[in-house]
Amino acid sequence: MGNLNENCVLNIKNKSHAVTAELVVPEGGAIGVIRNQGGHSGGWSFYLQDGKPKYCYNLLGLQQFSIEADQAVPEGTHQVRMEFAYDGGGLAKGGTVTLYVDGEQVGQGRVQATQPIIFSSDETTNVGRDTGSPVTTDHGTDNAFSGQINWVQLDLGTDSTDHLISPEARLRIAMARQ
């Protein structure tokens, strides 16, 4: 799956979320993008670097927050997961990222701030590679996942959305655009 516009996927901004994937790691390990959104001007990427799960959040192309697991994913079929626990209380807050392999925590770190509205108007969301400009300086354009991705799931948290536009206001905006 690839090249999906930001408006075609779940909106993860200003809320907790998780990305879970089932990977088949070949003999010798795997590297590459599992799932990403955005590009060099802002976004995020969940990938394996040197065989280890890693998450990078790119804040407006100005700062990158990276969280890396302390161990590589072994050969075989495994589940990797990234959980982002949003600090809440408004737009563009930070959060805690926790990485898991087969349900065991393997890394944790902080994203100090996030983009509140949009990552990019021309970058996309992809599974298995980052087809636009890379979200992170960890990899260039040759970033395809070297193993097999059986599935990827994106889950949203149950954060309060009091800071978001109301359904009534959203309807008024949609009707005005017609």
C-alpha positions in Angstrom: 0.0 0.0 0.0 1.3 3.4 -0.8 1.0 6.9 -2.0 -2.2 7.6 0.0 -2.9 11.3 0.7 -3.0 12.3 4.3 -6.8 12.8 4.1 -7.3 9.2 3.1 -6.0 7.7 6.4 -6.9 8.0 10.1 -5.9 11.3 11.6 -3.4 10.7 14.4 -2.7 14.3 15.2 -3.4 15.5 18.7 -4.3 12.1 20.0 -2.8 8.8 21.3 -2.4 6.1 18.7 -0.5 2.9 18.0 0.9 1.1 14.9 1.2 -2.6 15.0 2.7 -4.8 12.3 3.3 -8.5 11.8 6.7 -9.0 10.2 8.6 -11.9 8.7 12.3 -11.3 9.3 14.6 -13.2 7.0 17.9 -14.9 8.1 20.4 -12.1 8.8 17.8 -9.6 9.9 15.7 -6.9 8.2 15.8 -3.1 7.7 13.5 -0.6 6.2 10.2 1.3 6.5 7.2 -0.5 8.0 4.8 2.5 7.8 5.3 6.2 7.4 3.3 9.4 6.9 4.7 12.7 5.6 8.2 13.6 4.6 11.2 15.9 5.2 8.9 18.8 6.1 7.1 16.9 8.8 5.7 13.4 9.6 6.6 10.1 11.2 8.1 6.8 10.3 8.1 3.4 12.0 10.9 1.2 10.7 13.7 -1.2 11.4 17.3 0.2 11.5 20.1 -2.3 12.0 17.3 -4.8 12.7 15.9 -2.8 15.7 12.4 -1.2 15.7 12.7 2.6 15.6 10.2 5.5 15.5 11.1 9.0 14.3 8.8 12.0 14.5 9.8 14.9 12.3 8.5 18.2 13.6 8.1 20.6 10.7 11.5 19.6 9.3 13.1 21.4 12.1 13.6 18.7 14.7 13.5 14.9 14.8 12.7 12.9 17.8 13.9 9.3 17.6 13.1 6.3 19.8 15.0 3.0 19.2 14.6 -0.4 20.6 17.5 -1.9 22.6 17.4 -5.2 20.6 16.9 -6.4 17.1 13.9 -8.3 15.9 15.0 -12.0 15.5 14.5 -14.1 12.4 11.0 -15.4 11.9 7.5 -14.0 12.3 7.1 -11.3 15.0 4.7 -8.5 16.0 6.2 -5.1 16.4 4.2 -2.2 17.9 4.7 1.5 18.5 2.4 3.3 21.0 2.2 7.1 21.2 0.6 8.3 24.5 -0.4 11.9 23.7 0.1 14.4 26.6 -3.3 15.9 25.8 -4.7 19.2 26.8 -4.7 20.9 23.4 -3.0 21.0 20.1 0.6 20.2 19.2 1.5 18.6 22.6 4.2 16.0 23.0 3.9 12.4 24.1 5.7 9.2 25.2 6.6 6.6 22.6 6.9 3.0 23.7 8.2 0.2 21.4 7.3 -3.5 21.7 8.4 -6.8 20.1 6.0 -9.7 20.6 4.3 -7.8 23.5 7.5 -7.1 25.4 8.7 -3.5 25.9 12.0 -2.9 24.1 12.3 0.9 24.1 10.7 4.1 25.3 11.3 7.9 24.7 9.7 11.3 24.3 8.4 13.4 21.4 8.5 16.9 22.9 6.0 18.5 20.4 3.9 17.5 17.5 2.4 19.1 14.4 -1.2 20.0 15.1 -2.9 20.3 11.7 -1.1 18.8 8.6 2.1 17.1 7.8 2.3 18.0 4.2 0.1 18.8 1.2 2.1 16.6 -1.2 3.7 13.8 0.8 1.9 10.5 1.3 1.4 7.6 3.6 3.0 4.2 2.8 3.5 0.7 4.0 6.8 -1.0 3.3 8.7 2.0 2.0 8.8 5.8 2.1 8.1 6.8 -1.5 8.4 10.6 -1.1 11.1 12.6 0.6 12.3 10.6 3.7 10.8 11.5 7.0 14.0 10.8 8.8 17.7 11.3 8.0 18.3 7.7 9.1 17.5 6.5 5.6 17.5 7.9 2.1 15.1 7.0 -0.8 16.3 3.4 -0.8 14.3 2.4 2.3 12.0 -0.5 1.3 11.4 -3.1 4.0 13.8 -6.1 3.3 11.6 -8.7 5.0 7.9 -9.4 4.6 5.1 -7.3 6.1 2.0 -9.5 6.6 -0.2 -6.7 8.0 -0.2 -3.3 9.6 -2.9 -1.9 11.9 -3.3 1.7 13.0 -5.3 2.3 16.2 -6.5 5.5 17.8 -6.6 6.2 21.5 -9.6 7.5 23.5 -8.2 11.0 24.2 -10.6 13.9 24.7 -11.2 15.7 21.5 -12.5 18.9 23.1 -9.8 20.9 21.2 -11.1 19.7 17.8 -13.8 21.3 15.7 -17.3 20.3 16.6 -19.4 18.1 14.3 -21.8 21.0 13.7 -18.9 23.3 12.6 -17.5 20.6 10.4 -20.8 20.2 8.7 -21.1 24.0 8.1 -17.7 24.0 6.5 -18.5 21.0 4.3 -21.7 22.6 3.1 -20.0 26.0 2.4 -17.5 24.2 0.1 -20.3 22.8 -2.2 
